Amino acid sequence: MISFKDDNPVKENERVCKCISFLFPDCFKLSVCPKSRKLVVPLQCSLNMLEGDTGCSVWPSSLFLSELILSYPHIFSGKSCFEVGSGVGLVGICLAHVKASKVILSDGDLSTLANMKLNLEKNRLNTETNLPEPSIENQNVVKCIHLPWESASEKELQNFMPEIILGADVIYDPSCLPHLVKVLAILLNKKKSYIENREGSIPNSFPGDGKVNDAHDLDASSFHAQRINTSEVKGIINNAVDLVSRADPVAYIASVIRNADTFDRFLALADQADLRIKDLTSTLRPFDLLPYMKSYDRSSIRLFTVT
């Protein structure tokens, strides 16, 4: 970790450069593994995780998603990938490393977006904000977009229609959850517009209000009944072995559940929007590629798919 000499007197905006080294075990034979058995990712980030610089910090769930991508590159290689709330850009760098066909990173904060682009350039990736669609097939090009969830339009989001959506620690602010669920519902729905779905449902409601969908593996009531130790969510799903068909879009959401009520709210909104959630935490476990990082508590992170 290297400190920058900065003329900025505001201490909470202090930046450092962290070099995160993913260490591949000897048994790892995949092509994503460098000859040195080490992938080093330099990142400019903030020392202040909470006050005013949230998007420029390295969060545990982004480390987890990065390990997941590097451990299971076949899931993401050749796929069009879109990350919501991309922060420092670590997940996007790992997606580019495993050769995702498209990598689109988004954030609602302009200063976070500027720092993210700087990190992509540090890792020898070209960044574009208004890139013509054909040229994004270049795997060294990552597209960065400014996307506040609350103002994102269906028309804007339908221009992307990725195969895989990713999100790290995006379930945190109750006031943002309706907008996050709306964004996920639009990105995941290839067949019918989200607006049409809402018009066909009970007035002033999300689709699915007033009915129980037996296909949902996880819902707010089952979660509430267990009333969690927030470091664990046990028994939410009985069988997560049946992974999502690659023919349909899927979102991978990694999250530390810090507040049970906030997570309850997310589950309820997802249910109302006809989104199906599965807990794959015990099924899809990444390799421990950061064994030296003692402050990184992988056991506190849950992995969900949303379809």
Solvent accessible surface area in square Angstrom, and as a share of the most:
residue,aa,sasa,rsa
1,M,152,0.68
2,I,111,0.56
3,S,76,0.49
4,F,76,0.32
5,K,211,0.89
6,D,80,0.42
7,D,145,0.75
8,N,64,0.33
9,P,124,0.78
10,V,62,0.36
11,K,153,0.65
12,E,82,0.37
13,N,52,0.26
14,E,41,0.19
15,R,44,0.16
16,V,1,0.00
17,C,12,0.07
18,K,62,0.26
19,C,72,0.43
20,I,6,0.03
21,S,22,0.14
22,F,0,0.00
23,L,63,0.31
24,F,10,0.04
25,P,47,0.30
26,D,110,0.57
27,C,91,0.54
28,F,6,0.03
29,K,167,0.71
30,L,80,0.40
31,S,116,0.75
32,V,15,0.09
33,C,21,0.13
34,P,36,0.23
35,K,208,0.88
36,S,80,0.51
37,R,73,0.27
38,K,89,0.38
39,L,27,0.14
40,V,65,0.37
41,V,1,0.00
42,P,32,0.20
43,L,0,0.00
44,Q,31,0.14
45,C,0,0.00
46,S,6,0.04
47,L,93,0.46
48,N,31,0.16
49,M,75,0.33
50,L,125,0.62
51,E,128,0.58
52,G,76,0.73
53,D,13,0.07
54,T,58,0.34
55,G,23,0.22
56,C,1,0.01
57,S,6,0.04
58,V,19,0.11
59,W,44,0.15
60,P,35,0.22
61,S,0,0.00
62,S,14,0.09
63,L,10,0.05
64,F,9,0.04
65,L,0,0.00
66,S,0,0.00
67,E,0,0.00
68,L,0,0.00
69,I,0,0.00
70,L,0,0.00
71,S,5,0.03
72,Y,49,0.19
73,P,11,0.07
74,H,131,0.58
75,I,8,0.04
76,F,0,0.00
77,S,49,0.31
78,G,47,0.46
79,K,37,0.16
80,S,14,0.09
81,C,0,0.00
82,F,0,0.00
83,E,3,0.01
84,V,0,0.00
85,G,24,0.23
86,S,8,0.05
87,G,13,0.13
88,V,4,0.02
89,G,0,0.00
90,L,1,0.01
91,V,2,0.01
92,G,0,0.00
93,I,10,0.05
94,C,0,0.00
95,L,1,0.00
96,A,11,0.08
97,H,56,0.25
98,V,5,0.03
99,K,120,0.51
100,A,1,0.01
101,S,26,0.17
102,K,40,0.17
103,V,4,0.02
104,I,7,0.04
105,L,0,0.00
106,S,1,0.01
107,D,17,0.09
108,G,38,0.36
109,D,67,0.35
110,L,116,0.58
111,S,69,0.44
112,T,5,0.03
113,L,13,0.07
114,A,64,0.50
115,N,8,0.04
116,M,0,0.00
117,K,55,0.23
118,L,72,0.36
119,N,0,0.00
120,L,0,0.00
121,E,97,0.43
122,K,75,0.32
123,N,28,0.14
124,R,217,0.79
125,L,15,0.08
126,N,83,0.42
127,T,22,0.13
128,E,67,0.30
129,T,56,0.33
130,N,136,0.70
131,L,23,0.11
132,P,90,0.57
133,E,92,0.41
134,P,105,0.66
135,S,51,0.33
136,I,3,0.01
137,E,94,0.42
138,N,74,0.38
139,Q,75,0.33
140,N,84,0.43
141,V,13,0.08
142,V,0,0.00
143,K,26,0.11
144,C,0,0.00
145,I,18,0.09
146,H,75,0.33
147,L,2,0.01
148,P,34,0.21
149,W,27,0.09
150,E,109,0.49
151,S,77,0.50
152,A,4,0.03
153,S,53,0.34
154,E,27,0.12
155,K,166,0.70
156,E,60,0.27
157,L,0,0.00
158,Q,75,0.33
159,N,108,0.55
160,F,37,0.15
161,M,61,0.27
162,P,3,0.02
163,E,68,0.31
164,I,1,0.01
165,I,0,0.00
166,L,0,0.00
167,G,0,0.00
168,A,13,0.10
169,D,15,0.08
170,V,6,0.03
171,I,13,0.06
172,Y,124,0.47
173,D,48,0.25
174,P,71,0.45
175,S,78,0.50
176,C,36,0.21
177,L,1,0.00
178,P,37,0.23
179,H,62,0.28
180,L,0,0.00
181,V,0,0.00
182,K,45,0.19
183,V,0,0.00
184,L,0,0.00
185,A,6,0.04
186,I,3,0.02
187,L,0,0.00
188,L,16,0.08
189,N,38,0.19
190,K,115,0.49
191,K,184,0.78
192,K,102,0.43
193,S,23,0.15
194,Y,7,0.03
195,I,86,0.44
196,E,86,0.39
197,N,43,0.22
198,R,89,0.33
199,E,133,0.60
200,G,70,0.67
201,S,27,0.18
202,I,93,0.47
203,P,112,0.70
204,N,159,0.81
205,S,12,0.08
206,F,30,0.12
207,P,10,0.06
208,G,11,0.11
209,D,41,0.21
210,G,85,0.82
211,K,110,0.47
212,V,134,0.77
213,N,55,0.28
214,D,136,0.71
215,A,54,0.42
216,H,24,0.11
217,D,45,0.23
218,L,5,0.02
219,D,44,0.23
220,A,21,0.16
221,S,80,0.52
222,S,44,0.28
223,F,0,0.00
224,H,100,0.45
225,A,85,0.66
226,Q,73,0.33
227,R,104,0.38
228,I,29,0.15
229,N,97,0.50
230,T,56,0.32
231,S,49,0.32
232,E,64,0.29
233,V,1,0.01
234,K,130,0.55
235,G,64,0.62
236,I,11,0.06
237,I,31,0.15
238,N,158,0.81
239,N,92,0.47
240,A,10,0.07
241,V,115,0.66
242,D,93,0.48
243,L,68,0.34
244,V,27,0.16
245,S,63,0.41
246,R,82,0.30
247,A,76,0.59
248,D,69,0.36
249,P,10,0.06
250,V,1,0.01
251,A,0,0.00
252,Y,4,0.02
253,I,1,0.00
254,A,0,0.00
255,S,1,0.01
256,V,20,0.11
257,I,8,0.04
258,R,122,0.44
259,N,77,0.39
260,A,17,0.13
261,D,91,0.47
262,T,12,0.07
263,F,3,0.01
264,D,21,0.11
265,R,106,0.39
266,F,3,0.01
267,L,3,0.01
268,A,30,0.23
269,L,3,0.01
270,A,1,0.00
271,D,40,0.21
272,Q,49,0.22
273,A,8,0.07
274,D,67,0.35
275,L,8,0.04
276,R,90,0.33
277,I,3,0.02
278,K,12,0.05
279,D,8,0.04
280,L,2,0.01
281,T,24,0.14
282,S,80,0.52
283,T,53,0.31
284,L,10,0.05
285,R,163,0.59
286,P,11,0.07
287,F,82,0.34
288,D,73,0.38
289,L,0,0.00
290,L,3,0.02
291,P,66,0.41
292,Y,97,0.37
293,M,43,0.19
294,K,179,0.76
295,S,108,0.70
296,Y,19,0.07
297,D,79,0.41
298,R,67,0.24
299,S,90,0.58
300,S,19,0.12
301,I,1,0.01
302,R,33,0.12
303,L,0,0.00
304,F,2,0.01
305,T,2,0.01
306,V,1,0.00
307,T,44,0.26
